[in-house]
Amino acid sequence: MTKQNTKKSTDTALRECEKYELAITNFVLGEKMNIPEAELFNHLAKCKSCQGDLRNWRATHAMLCAKEYDSRPEIKQKNEAFIKNLVYSTPTKVEKSVSSQSLPGNRVLIDIKNEVKQDVKTVYSILKTHGELPLPSIVEKANLKEYRVRNAICCMGLNDMVLLSKDDKTAYARLTQNP
């Protein structure tokens, strides 16, 4: 295939995708589309470029919705109260029991509550700032080991603060509309 033929096929594909751009936006926003939904889905199944556009629009929409929601005074107050309550209080029965025992070797007792609470604060801040992110990006931005990010997201999920989604390659997290 010559360079000219390659350029023509790329130009044709881009022109074909143009008719799906508005449909992708409308689909994400929940508005009426100018084409049947089945046609859009059939195109998305074949077109990597439009799949990327869909992911980008979903991430942008989620971030805008989260920012709008988070800006409401009652939500700000609720989030600040939740984070304030993450301060470590008195030792639990398990901590008192284990701290009175000696641990083998060089092991030290981990303050699980405090560690997880700090990790939740970190992950929450990252998701609030950046919107939906793939798990590897959260790990990188948090500068934590993956298991600690997963633990934080799990705790946040139990408190209805985060939603998880996945595709066949990675998991994504974003703050819920009502943390």
ABEGO torsion letter per residue (X at the ends): XBAAAAAAAAAAAAAAAAAAAAAAAAAAAGBBBABBAAAAAAAAAABAAAAAAAAAAAAAAAAAAAAAAAABAAAAAAAAAAAAAABBBBBBAAAAAAAABBBBEABBBBBAAAAAAAAAAAAAAAAAAAEBBBAAAAAAAAGBBAAAAAAAAAAAAAAGABBBBBBAABBBBBBBABX
